[in-house]
Amino acid sequence: MRKSRPLLRLLPTTAVATALFLSPLPHTPLSEATAASASAAAADDPHPGLPADPPTPAVRRVDAVDPTPANNPGGLDSQGACFPGCRGVDQLLVYTPAYGQPSTRTNAYGIDVVVRQGRVTAVGGNDRTIPADGLVLSGHGQAARWLTDHSVVGALVTLDGNTLTITTDGLTAVMAAEVAAADAHERLVTADGACTVFPRKTVRDELGLAEELIGEARALFEAGRQEEATRTATQALSRARAAADGTRASRPAEGRGVWVRPTETTPEAIRAAVDRIKASGFTMVFLETVWQGYTIYPSKVAAAAGIEDQRPSMRGFDPLKVWIDAAHERGMELHAWTHTFFVGADSAEGRGPGPVLSAHPEWAAVEREDVGAAGPRPSSQEKGYYFVDPAHPGARSYIASVFTELLTEYAIDGLHLDYIRYPVSLPYDAGFSYSDTSRAAFARDHGADPYTLTEHDPLWPVWNAWRERNVTTFVADVRATQERLRPGAALSAAVFADPVDGQRKKFQNWGAWVDAGYMDFLTGMSFGTSPSSVGQDTAVMRRRVGDVPLYTATYGPFHGSSSSLIGDQLQAVNDADSDGSALFASNQLTDVQAAALAKGVYRTPATAPHADPIAATRTLATDLVQRVDAATGRCVSRGEAAPVRARLTAAAALLRTGAPAAHDAAARLLEAALDRAVGWGTGENPGFRDGVTRDLRMAQRWLRTSKH
């Protein structure tokens, strides 16, 4: 592998990465300092994409420089206090050393970009340190997407008053490839030191090619041949990305889901879309089947209720059946993703409450501030969104009938409930639902009109519990229907990561659902952009969800995150003890992101624990044996490894028999293996030990769910 001369003068913030890039590959565990350096680098977005076309300056006006309540009122909440970093919705901000704080203080719901000496040196993360010789750009919402689209390592940045300009040149491409190769090398060192099982030769070969191309690109740039330098550096960047992706651990037992909004209007287009999803490594499709009040299939239930029987763009064929057949032919599950109580939106497709409330306006959820208004009104907190009242018997009956139709008429693998909640009901005047139906029903039960209650009234907690119960009882009814009609199908839900917040604002008590056994798995939604934020959300959910499989939902494709950052998020989810992951959404998943998944975290075929917990446990136990074998003598001593390996081997053999008594014996062996692995001493690699003990606990959970 030919070593290339580093551009140290061009990379002031990557000296550590460059040094690792040039160092020999050790075969011993990393020191704590090196591991910390690798972790810090992984939190960045080291190799976002380069523009394919000739560079065109991207220009945008910033909302504020060094934001304060005085110069940036858009960064204030309803109480007049600054949001984190004083960054508001869709805002683009600039932080300079004059800001007066060492870092931006932004949260994970956006993106920070570090600029030093006029060039981008880091993309991604939040609460970035403000460099003395530069600044930090920060965006939320639309501004975050703009930054993601235009900010690459090495890009030129100028700020003229409040006008921000970002452009690229030949040096940008060389720097981006240089940083990506350094990142790949550091990941290789880290993975090797932690005894991660990965295609090491392939990774080394890709990295070697990247190094060769970087050397050529640098020579071309220094010779003034910028276009050729850019093309060659872009090839190097692709190779470096592939090397970095290949270093990731890939679990053979986990859930891997992706949400899909169907836009295809022919069977051929649907099959091509499923091929792409399959090739990316996913095992489950959450197909948006009932959304904004429309079914994608021709619904007899909708027609009987006087509601449009199919989404207009889908008329003429049944796309749901084609999606199901295509998924099953490729060995994938298809779950019908349904918007439960959310039925319409003011959007580019048209304004108005949608087909359900157009036919049945009496079913509408009514916001407190809209009491007495004529016709359905959208939520003030979820702009343009219309909901039915979860307490209205007619609305409940109709939605339940649609679910029954799906379970009886289509070979779906499960129902996936979304918007299984009230609209956001804080602050007080934004509360739902004060429809005539809800007010009368609560008054019958408790002798008071809820519209007359204040937050300090003794009946206020009762009113909150009453609304929460409307959601939970509906989930219970759906579960009973599913178990009666299709006991082999799964029931799942997309829920908010913080169970307390979801319950307080939306009356979604998913903790009660898992306690009652209503859920086969949950996809907990983590909206942050940093690996640490999605890891923290996963840890919160893990503590509450119990043994029910948890597939943390991350939003990298939707946010436009790089393939590297998406991979880091999924690794953080796994490290935090999720049973799998799900991505939102296929429609925003780029080819680069899809390829990174297939080469990285999803390269190994996987068994989903909710579908077959015994097979998943057996697969995981076998994988653990292979990992222990690969690590013996490097990350764990032979004396410590042997007892754990023996118990895992015996457990896997017992799980092949299919006998319940053998499963109980396997559970005892897994417990004994865990006890021994937890006790591995300080001489063993702590990262390897933590991964083994985490997965042993996961295997025990799956075995317990197999008895339910």
Protein Blocks (a to p, Z undefined) as FASTA:
>chain_A
ZZddddfklmmmlmmmmmmmmpccdfbdcdfklmmmmmmmmmmcfbccddfbdcdddddd
dfbghiafklmmmlpcfkopacehiiaehiacdddfknopabloiafkbcddddeehiaf
bgedehiacdfklccdddehjlmmmmmmmmcghiacddehjaccddddfklmmmmmmmmm
mmmmmmmmmmmmnopacdfklmmmmmmmmmmmmmmmmmmmmnopaklmmmmmmmmmmmmm
mmmmmmpccdfbdcdddddddfbfbfklmmmmmmmmmmnopabdcddfbgghiafbdcfk
lmmnopafbdfklgoiafklmmmmmmmmnopacdddddfklgbdcdfkbgcebjklmmmm
mlpccdfklgoiacjdddfklghiacddfklmklmmmmmmmmmmmmmmpccfbdcdehia
cddfbdfklpccfbfklmmmmmmmnopafklpcfkbfklmmmmmmmmmmmmmmmmmmmmm
mmmmmmmbccdddddfblmlmmmmnopafklmmmnopafbdcdddfbfbfklmmmmmmmm
mmmnomaccddddfklmnopafklmmmmmmmmmmnopabdcdddfklmcfklmmmmmmmm
mmpccddfklmmmlmmmmmmmmmmmmmmmmgoklocfklmmmmmmmmmmmmmmmmnopak
lmmmmmmmmmmmmmmmmmpcfkbcfklmmmmmmmmmmmmmmmmmmmZZ
